[in-house]
Amino acid sequence: MNDFKKLENDILAILAALQDTLDDAETKEVRDFVEPGEYGVAFETLCSILGDKHAQISPTLVDKLTEVGRRMGIDEETWRDVAKQKDVP
């Protein structure tokens, strides 16, 4: 599997894991960037939505967001606020 396909799969897996957190319009907004291969914009949009919602997400998802963001070379500031919103049991 090439790197771009892996990024696409990872972002879509994150979206699937967030199905109870994101509404249909938010999910569609991110998917609309994934489908043409705009993975960076999709990732930044996803992080922005999560930050705006102050969504509590699992530590596992925070780790996945961090891993994907670093792999794409995106500034950590993009997901820093989301990482602070970890849903700690």
C-alpha positions in Angstrom: 0.0 0.0 0.0 1.4 3.4 -0.9 1.8 6.2 1.6 -1.1 8.2 0.2 -3.5 5.3 0.3 -2.4 4.7 3.9 -3.1 8.3 4.8 -6.5 8.1 3.2 -7.3 4.9 5.1 -6.1 6.3 8.4 -8.1 9.5 8.0 -11.2 7.5 7.1 -10.7 5.2 10.1 -10.5 8.2 12.4 -13.7 9.5 10.9 -15.4 6.2 11.4 -14.3 6.1 15.0 -15.8 9.6 15.5 -19.2 8.7 14.0 -20.9 9.5 17.3 -19.0 12.8 17.7 -19.4 14.3 14.3 -22.6 15.0 12.5 -23.2 14.1 8.9 -22.3 17.5 7.5 -19.0 17.5 9.4 -18.2 14.0 8.2 -19.0 15.0 4.6 -16.9 18.1 4.8 -13.8 16.1 5.8 -14.6 13.3 3.2 -15.0 16.0 0.5 -11.3 16.7 1.0 -10.2 13.1 1.4 -11.8 11.9 -1.9 -9.7 14.1 -4.2 -6.5 13.4 -2.2 -6.4 16.7 -0.2 -5.3 14.8 3.0 -3.7 17.8 4.7 -6.7 19.9 4.3 -8.9 17.0 5.4 -6.8 16.5 8.5 -6.7 20.2 9.4 -10.5 20.5 8.9 -11.1 17.5 11.1 -8.9 18.9 13.9 -10.6 22.3 13.5 -14.0 20.7 13.9 -13.0 18.7 16.9 -11.4 21.8 18.5 -14.5 23.9 17.9 -16.7 21.3 19.4 -14.4 20.8 22.4 -15.0 17.1 21.6 -13.7 14.6 24.1 -11.9 11.9 22.2 -10.1 8.8 23.4 -6.4 8.7 24.1 -6.1 6.1 21.3 -7.6 8.5 18.8 -5.4 11.4 20.0 -2.4 9.1 19.5 -3.6 8.3 16.0 -4.2 11.9 15.1 -0.7 12.7 16.4 0.8 9.9 14.4 -1.0 10.9 11.1 -0.2 14.6 11.6 3.4 14.0 12.2 3.6 11.6 9.2 2.2 14.4 7.0 4.5 17.0 8.5 1.7 19.2 9.7 2.4 21.7 12.5 1.6 20.2 15.9 -0.4 23.3 16.8 -3.0 21.9 14.4 -3.9 19.1 16.8 -2.5 20.4 20.1 -5.9 21.7 21.3 -7.6 18.4 20.3 -4.9 16.4 22.2 -5.8 18.5 25.4 -9.4 17.3 25.1 -8.5 13.6 25.8 -11.4 11.7 27.3 -9.6 10.4 30.4 -11.5 7.8 32.3 
